Amino acid sequence: MQTKYLRFPEALAVAMALACLLVLALHPVGAQRHSGTDTYAITNARIVTVSGPVIEQGTVIIRDGLIAAVGAGITPPPDARIIDGTGLTVYPGIIDASSTLGIPRPSPSPTAGGGGGGGGGFAALFGQNAPSATSPNSTQLPGMQPEILASDIIRPGGTEIEAARNAGITTAQTAPRGNVFLGQSAVINLAGDTPQQMIVRSPVALYIGLAPIGGGQYPGSLMGVFSSVKQALLDARRYREANEIYERNPRGLKRPGQDKSLAALLPVLAGRMPVAMQAEREREVDRALDLAREFNIKLIINGGLEADHVAARLKAMNVPVLLSLNFPKRTAAASPEAEPETLRVLRERVEAPKTAGRLAAAGVRFAFQSGGMTSITDYLTNAAKAVEGGLSHDDAVRALTLGPAEILGVASQLGSIEVGKIANLTITRGDILDRTRRITNVFIDGRPVELRPAATERGAGRPAAPPTPTPEPNDY
């Protein structure tokens, strides 16, 4: 039988056809990162851009996760899914400037809570401040390890993230839990199937807390905490000098020992990474400012219950505040048998909502954060109380959006409704600071997020947020 050979043009055509079939098999037609449309048009809505004037009736175009257009008189593109925004107000996505969202809770120690008298493990050593993670081969105790990265331990989903989205929050700065050196924070979007999809920026700041380690371990007091932080910075300074000398001319010199905990402090000493230090009382804020001045570090006050008492100093040193909205409140219903509340507690309940207005009047930069509140539905409610306490409405909206974005170094991506920024949007019926407002829609990374009641988190020891009202029907 005579063998028939293909001529070169025919063989080339067959080879090209086979290659095309292989490509189609590996990458099916229509396969995209996201299923469905990536283009949306929110029309006829009131748009609070924050960075510019309010647009009373306009359109926001979202394409491929970004804001493609915003303004009045914009015609939606033909491939856009239309959302009628009549009667709705579109805000930049709300930002929680300091949280532990996405950070798993520490697992209880096998010995904690067991029989016998003493307990043990993290429960005995750390009490309520067990670190979120520990660093292998560290020279420091757990809770004293600045090298811990939030980005390494973030986990997507969960009831806390879901409750935050129901409350209109799209983005958060999240940090590990711990005692003194908690670790390095990250700014995350509250949607995504993987940590990589959630992270907007990492690392952002080194978090320092004021919780003594206890259990007979140093530091065991507030004074000890400040002393240990100061000593660590001094050690890091000497560590940097020793390594610089060795790098210039190693011959004849003993190699410096490597210490990743001290190495993690070098960006702080160089001014490349700010320190977010927990400080509520006037004395704590003053001590934090003294530390920042001594080591010439960039400082952010985290908490700031009495930050207004030192507002002039904060302004002079250009130190911003991540101001907690977890206002003091009565923990139980009043009863004739209950001990009367102290004058200090009563004063704090009255004064806390006024702090934001006083900081604004003094020209101190600040942003709102949740402060570990047990019900995230209080977030916008307490922001409204700050307005009642003397803060202007516009400054309150800014402290929920562009203010935190600027302090956290992500203002080029988030915080306002501008072309080219990430399409994180919080949409309400009614003003966002009105008690009758309703969160109707939330967009994160340009995708609509389903709003639904969050179930109680197992083991969290606190009730879930109250159910969010069912959004009104829309086109998607």
Buried (B, 14 or more C-beta within 10 A) or exposed (E): EEEEEEEEEEEEEEEEEEEEEEEEEEEEEEEEEEEEEBBBBBBBBBBBBBBEEEBEEBBBBBBEBBBBBBBEEBEBEEEBBBBEBEEBBBBBBBBBBBBBBBBBBBEEBEBBEEEEEEBBBBBBBBBEBBBBBBBEEBBBBBBBBBBBBBBBBBEBEBBBBBBBBBBBBBBBBBBBBBBBBBBBBBBBBBBBEEBEEBBBBBBBBBBBBBBBBBBEBBBBEBEBBBEBBBEBBEBBBEBBEBBEEBEEEEEEEEEBEEBBBBBBBBBBBEEEBBBBBBBBBBEBBBBBBEBBEEBEBBBBBBBBBBBBBBBEBBBEEEBBBBBBBBBBEEEEEEEEEEEEBEEEEEEBBEBBBBBBBBBBBBEBBBBBBBBEBEBBBBBBBBBBBBBEBBBBEEBBBBBBBBBBBBBBBBBEBBBBBBEEBBBBBBBBBBBBBEEEBBBBBBBBBBBBBEBEBBEEBEEEEEEBBBEBEEBEEBEE
